[in-house]
């Protein structure tokens, strides 16, 4: 399993697209699973790593906290990344913080 993010992952909504593009190459080098960051909107909007929970139901589709996308992208990009990972035979572990409200 590979952790697919870190605290300093750049904002800008590109992570989900990068994950989609790299899915097969990650499988080819032997990874079997990816750990994805919290996908929901955080208090800092497009700059929040996901641990400052704002709205656990907004995966990047509603205009809240001055942005539609999360730090990592939109809901559609997230779903496409998961689909690409599954097509490459990778398991997906989605991080979520239930007690930071």
For each residue, the residues with C-beta under 8 A, 3 or more apart:
1: 31 32 33 34 35 91 93
2: 26 31 33 34 35
3: 6 35
4: 15 19 34 35 36 37
5: 9 15 35 36 37 49 72
6: 3 9
7: 49
8:
9: 5 6 15 37 49 71 72
10: 14
11: 46 47 71
12: 46 71
13: 16 46 60 69 70 71 72 73 74 77
14: 10 17 18 72 73
15: 4 5 9 18 19 37 71 72 73
16: 13 19 20 72 73 74 77 78 80 81
17: 14 20 21 73 77 81
18: 14 15 21 22
19: 4 15 16 22 23 34 36 81 84 85
20: 16 17 23 77 80 81 84 85
21: 17 18 84
22: 18 19 25 26
23: 19 20 26 27 81 84 85 87 88 90
24: 27 28 84 88
25: 22 28 29
26: 2 22 23 29 31 34 88 90
27: 23 24 30 31 32 88 89 90
28: 24 25
29: 25 26
30: 27
31: 1 2 26 27 34 90
32: 1 27 89 90 91
33: 1 2 90 91 92 93
34: 1 2 4 19 26 31 85 90 91 92 93
35: 1 2 3 4 5 93 95
36: 4 5 19 39 81 82 92 93 94 95
37: 4 5 9 15 49 50 71 72 95
38: 42 49 50 51 53 94 95 96 97
39: 36 50 59 60 70 72 75 78 94
40: 50 53 54 55 56 57 58 59 70 96
41: 45 48 54 55 58 59 60 62 64 65 67 70
42: 38 45 48 49 50 51 52 53 54 65 70 71
43: 48 52 53 54 65
44: 47 48 52 65
45: 41 42 48 54 64 65 66 67 70
46: 11 12 13 65 66 67 69 70 71
47: 11 44 71
48: 41 42 43 44 45 51 52 54 65 70 71
49: 5 7 9 37 38 42 52 71
50: 37 38 39 40 42 53 70 71 72 95 97
51: 38 42 48 97 100
52: 42 43 44 48 49 100
53: 38 40 42 43 50 56 97 100 101
54: 40 41 42 43 45 48 58 64 65
55: 40 41 58 62 64
56: 40 53 96
57: 40
58: 40 41 54 55 61 62 64 70
59: 39 40 41 70 74 75 78
60: 13 39 41 68 69 70 72 73 74 75 76 77 78
61: 58 68 74 75 76
62: 41 55 58 68
63: 67 68
64: 41 45 54 55 58 67
65: 41 42 43 44 45 46 48 54
66: 45 46
67: 41 45 46 63 64 70
68: 60 61 62 63 74
69: 13 46 60 72 73 74 77
70: 13 39 40 41 42 45 46 48 50 58 59 60 67 73 74
71: 9 11 12 13 15 37 42 46 47 48 49 50
72: 5 9 13 14 15 16 37 39 50 60 69 77 78
73: 13 14 15 16 17 60 69 70 77 78 81
74: 13 16 59 60 61 68 69 70 77 78
75: 39 59 60 61 78 79
76: 60 61 79 80
77: 13 16 17 20 60 69 72 73 74 80 81
78: 16 39 59 60 72 73 74 75 81 82
79: 75 76 82 83
80: 16 20 76 77 83 84
81: 16 17 19 20 23 36 73 77 78 84 85
82: 36 78 79 85 86 92
83: 79 80 86 87
84: 19 20 21 23 24 80 81 87 88
85: 19 20 23 34 81 82 88 90 91 92
86: 82 83 89 90 92
87: 23 83 84
88: 23 24 26 27 84 85
89: 27 32 86
90: 23 26 27 31 32 33 34 85 86
91: 1 32 33 34 85
92: 33 34 36 82 85 86
93: 1 33 34 35 36
94: 36 38 39
95: 35 36 37 38 50
96: 38 40 56
97: 38 50 51 53 100
98: 101
99:
100: 51 52 53 97
101: 53 98
